[in-house]
Amino acid sequence: HVQLVESGGGLVQPGGSLRLSCAATGNIFSINIMRWYRQAPGKQLELVAAITRSGATDYADFVLGRFTISKEDANNWVYLTMNSLKPEDTAVYYCNAESLLPDDDPAWGQGTQVTVSS
């Protein structure tokens, strides 16, 4: 199994930046794709960005050009760098790991709160 712990959330003014981190431990060699999701109050969980084992990335339209997902394989970290933050980016952000093994459930972190407000 894989365990994930997010960090880096906080309060930031509109237009500001934050970098979220996700540390993966456990059976990290089973990880196929890492993703960041978010959930705002009263809204559904939505996919923000994804990165594959080979480093290919994909983004939701609403973060294109503002957010960057990256990874550091040596230390098993995944990052979400968020620039030009807007109040509508306020949400709890979750890290997710999809396994190569078909019988493994996806791993989830506990979430980190991001609040964009003046």
C-alpha positions, 0 to 999 in steps of 0.5 A, a space after each residue: 500500500 501507499 501512504 500520502 501526506 500533503 502539506 503547504 496549504 494556507 491563506 494567500 491573497 488573490 494573485 498570490 502563489 503557493 506550492 503544495 507538496 505530497 510525500 509518498 511512502 510505502 509501496 511507491 514502486 506500484 504508483 502509476 499516476 499521481 493526481 491532485 484533486 480539490 473540493 470546495 465547500 458544497 461542490 464535487 471533487 474535481 481533478 486539478 492535475 495529473 503526472 505519470 511515471 514518465 513525467 507526462 502531465 495533464 491539467 484541468 482547463 481552469 488551471 491551465 497556465 497557472 498551476 504546474 504539477 511536478 515530481 521528485 522521484 529521488 524523494 518520492 515527492 509530488 508538487 503542485 505549484 499554484 500561481 495567480 491564485 483566485 478566490 475560486 481556487 479555495 478548496 481542500 486539495 488532495 493528493 491521489 496515487 493510482 496503482 499499477 496493480 489492478 487490485 489496489 485501491 487508489 491512495 489518498 492523502 488527508 488533504 490540505 486547505 487552500 484559502 484565497 482571500 483578501 
